[in-house]
């Protein structure tokens, strides 16, 4: 009976323990979580146009804050402070740079309204920020559960001697 117990213990060793001891890891993309959060924030911004002034303004503000801050929250939940900071930086700086470029390309002397050029630059900058956030910053390493290979166990018997168990997890 003791031999069976030892053999079962050896064969049931967790495979994850081997992966944490220096086993291999795989790259996992979690950008879908960012896309979902950004889609919800964008929905709030779009819905704000259909609501009265006070509630619409609140929805627009919450949605805009979500579009800027979603990356920070999702990356932080995945334990990547560098990606969280990078996400905040690209989501703030690239739309601002796009607005400045849009303003610089507008012909002010002809009396044109430059709101379209500035808005277009902001949208292009924000789209670029999202591509960088989804495509470059939303990856993490996860350990791969592998079989620990051959295991050897030695257990004392109730009488005299020991029980030797050799096994492999498949």
PyMOL CGO cylinders between C-alpha atoms (Angstrom):
from pymol import cmd
from pymol.cgo import CYLINDER

trace = [
    CYLINDER, 0.00, 0.00, 0.00, 2.85, 2.39, 0.83, 0.3, 1, 1, 1, 1, 1, 1,
    CYLINDER, 2.85, 2.39, 0.83, 4.45, 1.84, -2.58, 0.3, 1, 1, 1, 1, 1, 1,
    CYLINDER, 4.45, 1.84, -2.58, 1.27, 2.80, -4.39, 0.3, 1, 1, 1, 1, 1, 1,
    CYLINDER, 1.27, 2.80, -4.39, 0.99, 5.98, -2.32, 0.3, 1, 1, 1, 1, 1, 1,
    CYLINDER, 0.99, 5.98, -2.32, 4.59, 6.99, -3.08, 0.3, 1, 1, 1, 1, 1, 1,
    CYLINDER, 4.59, 6.99, -3.08, 4.20, 6.23, -6.77, 0.3, 1, 1, 1, 1, 1, 1,
    CYLINDER, 4.20, 6.23, -6.77, 0.98, 8.26, -6.94, 0.3, 1, 1, 1, 1, 1, 1,
    CYLINDER, 0.98, 8.26, -6.94, 2.64, 11.17, -5.12, 0.3, 1, 1, 1, 1, 1, 1,
    CYLINDER, 2.64, 11.17, -5.12, 5.59, 11.16, -7.50, 0.3, 1, 1, 1, 1, 1, 1,
    CYLINDER, 5.59, 11.16, -7.50, 3.39, 10.91, -10.59, 0.3, 1, 1, 1, 1, 1, 1,
    CYLINDER, 3.39, 10.91, -10.59, 1.11, 13.72, -9.44, 0.3, 1, 1, 1, 1, 1, 1,
    CYLINDER, 1.11, 13.72, -9.44, 3.83, 16.34, -8.99, 0.3, 1, 1, 1, 1, 1, 1,
    CYLINDER, 3.83, 16.34, -8.99, 2.64, 19.58, -10.55, 0.3, 1, 1, 1, 1, 1, 1,
    CYLINDER, 2.64, 19.58, -10.55, 4.05, 20.30, -13.95, 0.3, 1, 1, 1, 1, 1, 1,
    CYLINDER, 4.05, 20.30, -13.95, 3.91, 24.04, -13.27, 0.3, 1, 1, 1, 1, 1, 1,
    CYLINDER, 3.91, 24.04, -13.27, 6.62, 23.73, -10.64, 0.3, 1, 1, 1, 1, 1, 1,
    CYLINDER, 6.62, 23.73, -10.64, 9.04, 22.67, -13.36, 0.3, 1, 1, 1, 1, 1, 1,
    CYLINDER, 9.04, 22.67, -13.36, 8.12, 25.66, -15.52, 0.3, 1, 1, 1, 1, 1, 1,
    CYLINDER, 8.12, 25.66, -15.52, 8.73, 28.06, -12.63, 0.3, 1, 1, 1, 1, 1, 1,
    CYLINDER, 8.73, 28.06, -12.63, 12.16, 26.57, -11.95, 0.3, 1, 1, 1, 1, 1, 1,
    CYLINDER, 12.16, 26.57, -11.95, 13.50, 27.86, -15.23, 0.3, 1, 1, 1, 1, 1, 1,
    CYLINDER, 13.50, 27.86, -15.23, 11.33, 26.08, -17.73, 0.3, 1, 1, 1, 1, 1, 1,
    CYLINDER, 11.33, 26.08, -17.73, 10.23, 27.64, -20.95, 0.3, 1, 1, 1, 1, 1, 1,
    CYLINDER, 10.23, 27.64, -20.95, 7.71, 30.43, -21.38, 0.3, 1, 1, 1, 1, 1, 1,
    CYLINDER, 7.71, 30.43, -21.38, 5.45, 31.59, -24.16, 0.3, 1, 1, 1, 1, 1, 1,
    CYLINDER, 5.45, 31.59, -24.16, 4.40, 35.05, -25.29, 0.3, 1, 1, 1, 1, 1, 1,
    CYLINDER, 4.40, 35.05, -25.29, 0.74, 35.88, -24.70, 0.3, 1, 1, 1, 1, 1, 1,
    CYLINDER, 0.74, 35.88, -24.70, -1.11, 38.83, -26.29, 0.3, 1, 1, 1, 1, 1, 1,
    CYLINDER, -1.11, 38.83, -26.29, -3.73, 40.48, -24.10, 0.3, 1, 1, 1, 1, 1, 1,
    CYLINDER, -3.73, 40.48, -24.10, -4.55, 43.36, -26.46, 0.3, 1, 1, 1, 1, 1, 1,
    CYLINDER, -4.55, 43.36, -26.46, -8.11, 42.07, -26.83, 0.3, 1, 1, 1, 1, 1, 1,
    CYLINDER, -8.11, 42.07, -26.83, -8.78, 43.28, -23.30, 0.3, 1, 1, 1, 1, 1, 1,
    CYLINDER, -8.78, 43.28, -23.30, -7.60, 46.75, -24.30, 0.3, 1, 1, 1, 1, 1, 1,
    CYLINDER, -7.60, 46.75, -24.30, -9.73, 46.72, -27.43, 0.3, 1, 1, 1, 1, 1, 1,
    CYLINDER, -9.73, 46.72, -27.43, -12.80, 45.81, -25.37, 0.3, 1, 1, 1, 1, 1, 1,
    CYLINDER, -12.80, 45.81, -25.37, -12.14, 48.53, -22.80, 0.3, 1, 1, 1, 1, 1, 1,
    CYLINDER, -12.14, 48.53, -22.80, -11.52, 51.12, -25.51, 0.3, 1, 1, 1, 1, 1, 1,
    CYLINDER, -11.52, 51.12, -25.51, -14.66, 50.07, -27.38, 0.3, 1, 1, 1, 1, 1, 1,
    CYLINDER, -14.66, 50.07, -27.38, -16.70, 50.62, -24.20, 0.3, 1, 1, 1, 1, 1, 1,
    CYLINDER, -16.70, 50.62, -24.20, -15.12, 54.05, -23.66, 0.3, 1, 1, 1, 1, 1, 1,
    CYLINDER, -15.12, 54.05, -23.66, -15.70, 55.03, -27.28, 0.3, 1, 1, 1, 1, 1, 1,
    CYLINDER, -15.70, 55.03, -27.28, -19.33, 53.94, -26.95, 0.3, 1, 1, 1, 1, 1, 1,
    CYLINDER, -19.33, 53.94, -26.95, -19.73, 56.35, -24.04, 0.3, 1, 1, 1, 1, 1, 1,
    CYLINDER, -19.73, 56.35, -24.04, -18.25, 59.19, -26.09, 0.3, 1, 1, 1, 1, 1, 1,
    CYLINDER, -18.25, 59.19, -26.09, -20.58, 58.46, -29.02, 0.3, 1, 1, 1, 1, 1, 1,
    CYLINDER, -20.58, 58.46, -29.02, -23.62, 58.02, -26.75, 0.3, 1, 1, 1, 1, 1, 1,
    CYLINDER, -23.62, 58.02, -26.75, -22.93, 61.38, -25.10, 0.3, 1, 1, 1, 1, 1, 1,
    CYLINDER, -22.93, 61.38, -25.10, -24.19, 63.09, -28.25, 0.3, 1, 1, 1, 1, 1, 1,
    CYLINDER, -24.19, 63.09, -28.25, -27.64, 61.51, -27.79, 0.3, 1, 1, 1, 1, 1, 1,
    CYLINDER, -27.64, 61.51, -27.79, -28.14, 62.63, -24.17, 0.3, 1, 1, 1, 1, 1, 1,
    CYLINDER, -28.14, 62.63, -24.17, -29.01, 66.03, -22.68, 0.3, 1, 1, 1, 1, 1, 1,
    CYLINDER, -29.01, 66.03, -22.68, -26.24, 68.51, -21.92, 0.3, 1, 1, 1, 1, 1, 1,
    CYLINDER, -26.24, 68.51, -21.92, -25.24, 67.66, -18.33, 0.3, 1, 1, 1, 1, 1, 1,
    CYLINDER, -25.24, 67.66, -18.33, -25.48, 63.88, -18.65, 0.3, 1, 1, 1, 1, 1, 1,
    CYLINDER, -25.48, 63.88, -18.65, -23.96, 64.00, -22.13, 0.3, 1, 1, 1, 1, 1, 1,
    CYLINDER, -23.96, 64.00, -22.13, -21.01, 66.00, -20.90, 0.3, 1, 1, 1, 1, 1, 1,
    CYLINDER, -21.01, 66.00, -20.90, -20.46, 63.53, -18.06, 0.3, 1, 1, 1, 1, 1, 1,
    CYLINDER, -20.46, 63.53, -18.06, -20.60, 60.57, -20.46, 0.3, 1, 1, 1, 1, 1, 1,
    CYLINDER, -20.60, 60.57, -20.46, -18.16, 62.25, -22.84, 0.3, 1, 1, 1, 1, 1, 1,
    CYLINDER, -18.16, 62.25, -22.84, -15.74, 63.01, -20.00, 0.3, 1, 1, 1, 1, 1, 1,
    CYLINDER, -15.74, 63.01, -20.00, -15.89, 59.46, -18.61, 0.3, 1, 1, 1, 1, 1, 1,
    CYLINDER, -15.89, 59.46, -18.61, -15.40, 58.02, -22.10, 0.3, 1, 1, 1, 1, 1, 1,
    CYLINDER, -15.40, 58.02, -22.10, -12.47, 60.32, -22.87, 0.3, 1, 1, 1, 1, 1, 1,
    CYLINDER, -12.47, 60.32, -22.87, -10.81, 59.48, -19.55, 0.3, 1, 1, 1, 1, 1, 1,
    CYLINDER, -10.81, 59.48, -19.55, -11.32, 55.81, -20.36, 0.3, 1, 1, 1, 1, 1, 1,
    CYLINDER, -11.32, 55.81, -20.36, -9.73, 56.19, -23.77, 0.3, 1, 1, 1, 1, 1, 1,
    CYLINDER, -9.73, 56.19, -23.77, -6.66, 57.74, -22.14, 0.3, 1, 1, 1, 1, 1, 1,
    CYLINDER, -6.66, 57.74, -22.14, -6.54, 55.58, -19.01, 0.3, 1, 1, 1, 1, 1, 1,
    CYLINDER, -6.54, 55.58, -19.01, -7.66, 52.12, -20.15, 0.3, 1, 1, 1, 1, 1, 1,
    CYLINDER, -7.66, 52.12, -20.15, -4.16, 51.15, -21.20, 0.3, 1, 1, 1, 1, 1, 1,
    CYLINDER, -4.16, 51.15, -21.20, -2.72, 52.12, -17.83, 0.3, 1, 1, 1, 1, 1, 1,
    CYLINDER, -2.72, 52.12, -17.83, -5.28, 50.01, -15.95, 0.3, 1, 1, 1, 1, 1, 1,
    CYLINDER, -5.28, 50.01, -15.95, -5.05, 46.91, -18.16, 0.3, 1, 1, 1, 1, 1, 1,
    CYLINDER, -5.05, 46.91, -18.16, -1.24, 46.91, -18.30, 0.3, 1, 1, 1, 1, 1, 1,
    CYLINDER, -1.24, 46.91, -18.30, -1.05, 47.46, -14.53, 0.3, 1, 1, 1, 1, 1, 1,
    CYLINDER, -1.05, 47.46, -14.53, -3.41, 44.53, -13.96, 0.3, 1, 1, 1, 1, 1, 1,
    CYLINDER, -3.41, 44.53, -13.96, -0.99, 42.42, -15.97, 0.3, 1, 1, 1, 1, 1, 1,
    CYLINDER, -0.99, 42.42, -15.97, 1.87, 43.62, -13.77, 0.3, 1, 1, 1, 1, 1, 1,
    CYLINDER, 1.87, 43.62, -13.77, 3.68, 45.61, -16.44, 0.3, 1, 1, 1, 1, 1, 1,
    CYLINDER, 3.68, 45.61, -16.44, 4.34, 49.11, -15.12, 0.3, 1, 1, 1, 1, 1, 1,
    CYLINDER, 4.34, 49.11, -15.12, 6.57, 49.98, -18.07, 0.3, 1, 1, 1, 1, 1, 1,
    CYLINDER, 6.57, 49.98, -18.07, 3.82, 49.20, -20.57, 0.3, 1, 1, 1, 1, 1, 1,
    CYLINDER, 3.82, 49.20, -20.57, 1.36, 51.17, -18.42, 0.3, 1, 1, 1, 1, 1, 1,
    CYLINDER, 1.36, 51.17, -18.42, 3.62, 54.24, -18.54, 0.3, 1, 1, 1, 1, 1, 1,
    CYLINDER, 3.62, 54.24, -18.54, 4.26, 53.74, -22.26, 0.3, 1, 1, 1, 1, 1, 1,
    CYLINDER, 4.26, 53.74, -22.26, 0.57, 53.44, -22.96, 0.3, 1, 1, 1, 1, 1, 1,
    CYLINDER, 0.57, 53.44, -22.96, -0.20, 56.67, -21.11, 0.3, 1, 1, 1, 1, 1, 1,
    CYLINDER, -0.20, 56.67, -21.11, 2.65, 58.44, -22.92, 0.3, 1, 1, 1, 1, 1, 1,
    CYLINDER, 2.65, 58.44, -22.92, 1.59, 57.44, -26.44, 0.3, 1, 1, 1, 1, 1, 1,
    CYLINDER, 1.59, 57.44, -26.44, -2.10, 58.04, -25.73, 0.3, 1, 1, 1, 1, 1, 1,
    CYLINDER, -2.10, 58.04, -25.73, -1.36, 61.60, -24.57, 0.3, 1, 1, 1, 1, 1, 1,
    CYLINDER, -1.36, 61.60, -24.57, 1.62, 62.65, -26.71, 0.3, 1, 1, 1, 1, 1, 1,
    CYLINDER, 1.62, 62.65, -26.71, 0.74, 61.27, -30.15, 0.3, 1, 1, 1, 1, 1, 1,
    CYLINDER, 0.74, 61.27, -30.15, -2.72, 62.91, -30.38, 0.3, 1, 1, 1, 1, 1, 1,
    CYLINDER, -2.72, 62.91, -30.38, -1.17, 66.17, -29.15, 0.3, 1, 1, 1, 1, 1, 1,
    CYLINDER, -1.17, 66.17, -29.15, 1.56, 65.93, -31.77, 0.3, 1, 1, 1, 1, 1, 1,
    CYLINDER, 1.56, 65.93, -31.77, -1.07, 65.15, -34.41, 0.3, 1, 1, 1, 1, 1, 1,
    CYLINDER, -1.07, 65.15, -34.41, -3.07, 68.23, -33.42, 0.3, 1, 1, 1, 1, 1, 1,
    CYLINDER, -3.07, 68.23, -33.42, 0.04, 70.42, -33.64, 0.3, 1, 1, 1, 1, 1, 1,
    CYLINDER, 0.04, 70.42, -33.64, 0.93, 69.02, -37.06, 0.3, 1, 1, 1, 1, 1, 1,
    CYLINDER, 0.93, 69.02, -37.06, -2.67, 69.47, -38.24, 0.3, 1, 1, 1, 1, 1, 1,
    CYLINDER, -2.67, 69.47, -38.24, -2.60, 73.09, -37.06, 0.3, 1, 1, 1, 1, 1, 1,
    CYLINDER, -2.60, 73.09, -37.06, 0.74, 73.71, -38.74, 0.3, 1, 1, 1, 1, 1, 1,
    CYLINDER, 0.74, 73.71, -38.74, -0.51, 72.37, -42.08, 0.3, 1, 1, 1, 1, 1, 1,
    CYLINDER, -0.51, 72.37, -42.08, -3.63, 74.52, -42.07, 0.3, 1, 1, 1, 1, 1, 1,
    CYLINDER, -3.63, 74.52, -42.07, -3.61, 77.70, -44.17, 0.3, 1, 1, 1, 1, 1, 1,
    CYLINDER, -3.61, 77.70, -44.17, -4.45, 80.37, -41.58, 0.3, 1, 1, 1, 1, 1, 1,
    CYLINDER, -4.45, 80.37, -41.58, -3.94, 83.27, -43.96, 0.3, 1, 1, 1, 1, 1, 1,
    CYLINDER, -3.94, 83.27, -43.96, -6.83, 82.27, -46.22, 0.3, 1, 1, 1, 1, 1, 1,
    CYLINDER, -6.83, 82.27, -46.22, -9.24, 82.47, -43.29, 0.3, 1, 1, 1, 1, 1, 1,
    CYLINDER, -9.24, 82.47, -43.29, -9.91, 78.72, -43.17, 0.3, 1, 1, 1, 1, 1, 1,
    CYLINDER, -9.91, 78.72, -43.17, -11.30, 77.16, -40.06, 0.3, 1, 1, 1, 1, 1, 1,
    CYLINDER, -11.30, 77.16, -40.06, -8.57, 74.78, -38.90, 0.3, 1, 1, 1, 1, 1, 1,
    CYLINDER, -8.57, 74.78, -38.90, -10.76, 72.67, -36.60, 0.3, 1, 1, 1, 1, 1, 1,
    CYLINDER, -10.76, 72.67, -36.60, -10.90, 69.88, -39.18, 0.3, 1, 1, 1, 1, 1, 1,
    CYLINDER, -10.90, 69.88, -39.18, -7.13, 69.81, -39.63, 0.3, 1, 1, 1, 1, 1, 1,
    CYLINDER, -7.13, 69.81, -39.63, -6.49, 69.83, -35.90, 0.3, 1, 1, 1, 1, 1, 1,
    CYLINDER, -6.49, 69.83, -35.90, -9.16, 67.19, -35.23, 0.3, 1, 1, 1, 1, 1, 1,
    CYLINDER, -9.16, 67.19, -35.23, -7.90, 65.02, -38.07, 0.3, 1, 1, 1, 1, 1, 1,
    CYLINDER, -7.90, 65.02, -38.07, -4.36, 65.25, -36.73, 0.3, 1, 1, 1, 1, 1, 1,
    CYLINDER, -4.36, 65.25, -36.73, -5.57, 64.27, -33.26, 0.3, 1, 1, 1, 1, 1, 1,
    CYLINDER, -5.57, 64.27, -33.26, -7.49, 61.28, -34.62, 0.3, 1, 1, 1, 1, 1, 1,
    CYLINDER, -7.49, 61.28, -34.62, -4.50, 60.14, -36.67, 0.3, 1, 1, 1, 1, 1, 1,
    CYLINDER, -4.50, 60.14, -36.67, -2.24, 60.51, -33.64, 0.3, 1, 1, 1, 1, 1, 1,
    CYLINDER, -2.24, 60.51, -33.64, -4.65, 58.58, -31.42, 0.3, 1, 1, 1, 1, 1, 1,
    CYLINDER, -4.65, 58.58, -31.42, -5.05, 55.81, -33.99, 0.3, 1, 1, 1, 1, 1, 1,
    CYLINDER, -5.05, 55.81, -33.99, -1.25, 55.52, -34.13, 0.3, 1, 1, 1, 1, 1, 1,
    CYLINDER, -1.25, 55.52, -34.13, -1.14, 55.38, -30.32, 0.3, 1, 1, 1, 1, 1, 1,
    CYLINDER, -1.14, 55.38, -30.32, -3.67, 52.54, -30.27, 0.3, 1, 1, 1, 1, 1, 1,
    CYLINDER, -3.67, 52.54, -30.27, -1.72, 50.59, -32.89, 0.3, 1, 1, 1, 1, 1, 1,
    CYLINDER, -1.72, 50.59, -32.89, 1.43, 50.93, -30.78, 0.3, 1, 1, 1, 1, 1, 1,
    CYLINDER, 1.43, 50.93, -30.78, -0.43, 50.02, -27.58, 0.3, 1, 1, 1, 1, 1, 1,
    CYLINDER, -0.43, 50.02, -27.58, -2.22, 46.99, -29.05, 0.3, 1, 1, 1, 1, 1, 1,
    CYLINDER, -2.22, 46.99, -29.05, 0.61, 45.82, -31.26, 0.3, 1, 1, 1, 1, 1, 1,
    CYLINDER, 0.61, 45.82, -31.26, 3.74, 46.45, -29.21, 0.3, 1, 1, 1, 1, 1, 1,
    CYLINDER, 3.74, 46.45, -29.21, 2.90, 46.92, -25.53, 0.3, 1, 1, 1, 1, 1, 1,
    CYLINDER, 2.90, 46.92, -25.53, 0.23, 44.26, -24.92, 0.3, 1, 1, 1, 1, 1, 1,
    CYLINDER, 0.23, 44.26, -24.92, 2.40, 41.16, -24.55, 0.3, 1, 1, 1, 1, 1, 1,
    CYLINDER, 2.40, 41.16, -24.55, 3.44, 39.18, -21.49, 0.3, 1, 1, 1, 1, 1, 1,
    CYLINDER, 3.44, 39.18, -21.49, 5.47, 36.05, -20.83, 0.3, 1, 1, 1, 1, 1, 1,
    CYLINDER, 5.47, 36.05, -20.83, 3.65, 33.10, -19.29, 0.3, 1, 1, 1, 1, 1, 1,
    CYLINDER, 3.65, 33.10, -19.29, 5.29, 29.91, -18.07, 0.3, 1, 1, 1, 1, 1, 1,
    CYLINDER, 5.29, 29.91, -18.07, 4.59, 26.83, -20.14, 0.3, 1, 1, 1, 1, 1, 1,
    CYLINDER, 4.59, 26.83, -20.14, 3.50, 23.84, -18.10, 0.3, 1, 1, 1, 1, 1, 1,
    CYLINDER, 3.50, 23.84, -18.10, 5.81, 21.01, -19.06, 0.3, 1, 1, 1, 1, 1, 1,
    CYLINDER, 5.81, 21.01, -19.06, 6.17, 17.52, -17.71, 0.3, 1, 1, 1, 1, 1, 1,
    CYLINDER, 6.17, 17.52, -17.71, 8.86, 17.46, -15.03, 0.3, 1, 1, 1, 1, 1, 1,
    CYLINDER, 8.86, 17.46, -15.03, 10.49, 14.39, -16.59, 0.3, 1, 1, 1, 1, 1, 1,
    CYLINDER, 10.49, 14.39, -16.59, 11.62, 11.43, -14.58, 0.3, 1, 1, 1, 1, 1, 1,
    CYLINDER, 11.62, 11.43, -14.58, 11.06, 11.57, -10.83, 0.3, 1, 1, 1, 1, 1, 1,
    CYLINDER, 11.06, 11.57, -10.83, 12.51, 9.38, -8.13, 0.3, 1, 1, 1, 1, 1, 1,
    CYLINDER, 12.51, 9.38, -8.13, 11.02, 9.00, -4.68, 0.3, 1, 1, 1, 1, 1, 1,
    CYLINDER, 11.02, 9.00, -4.68, 12.20, 7.20, -1.56, 0.3, 1, 1, 1, 1, 1, 1,
    CYLINDER, 12.20, 7.20, -1.56, 9.90, 6.52, 1.41, 0.3, 1, 1, 1, 1, 1, 1,
    CYLINDER, 9.90, 6.52, 1.41, 10.41, 4.55, 4.61, 0.3, 1, 1, 1, 1, 1, 1,
    CYLINDER, 10.41, 4.55, 4.61, 8.23, 1.48, 5.09, 0.3, 1, 1, 1, 1, 1, 1,
    CYLINDER, 8.23, 1.48, 5.09, 6.37, 0.68, 8.28, 0.3, 1, 1, 1, 1, 1, 1,
    CYLINDER, 6.37, 0.68, 8.28, 8.56, -2.30, 8.99, 0.3, 1, 1, 1, 1, 1, 1,
    CYLINDER, 8.56, -2.30, 8.99, 12.16, -2.19, 7.92, 0.3, 1, 1, 1, 1, 1, 1,
    CYLINDER, 12.16, -2.19, 7.92, 13.56, -0.77, 4.70, 0.3, 1, 1, 1, 1, 1, 1,
    CYLINDER, 13.56, -0.77, 4.70, 12.47, 1.76, 2.13, 0.3, 1, 1, 1, 1, 1, 1,
    CYLINDER, 12.47, 1.76, 2.13, 10.28, 1.93, -0.93, 0.3, 1, 1, 1, 1, 1, 1,
    CYLINDER, 10.28, 1.93, -0.93, 11.84, 3.25, -4.11, 0.3, 1, 1, 1, 1, 1, 1,
    CYLINDER, 11.84, 3.25, -4.11, 9.54, 4.76, -6.75, 0.3, 1, 1, 1, 1, 1, 1,
    CYLINDER, 9.54, 4.76, -6.75, 10.49, 5.85, -10.24, 0.3, 1, 1, 1, 1, 1, 1,
    CYLINDER, 10.49, 5.85, -10.24, 7.95, 7.52, -12.49, 0.3, 1, 1, 1, 1, 1, 1,
    CYLINDER, 7.95, 7.52, -12.49, 7.32, 9.99, -15.27, 0.3, 1, 1, 1, 1, 1, 1,
    CYLINDER, 7.32, 9.99, -15.27, 4.45, 12.41, -15.86, 0.3, 1, 1, 1, 1, 1, 1,
    CYLINDER, 4.45, 12.41, -15.86, 3.06, 12.20, -19.39, 0.3, 1, 1, 1, 1, 1, 1,
]
cmd.load_cgo(trace, "trace")
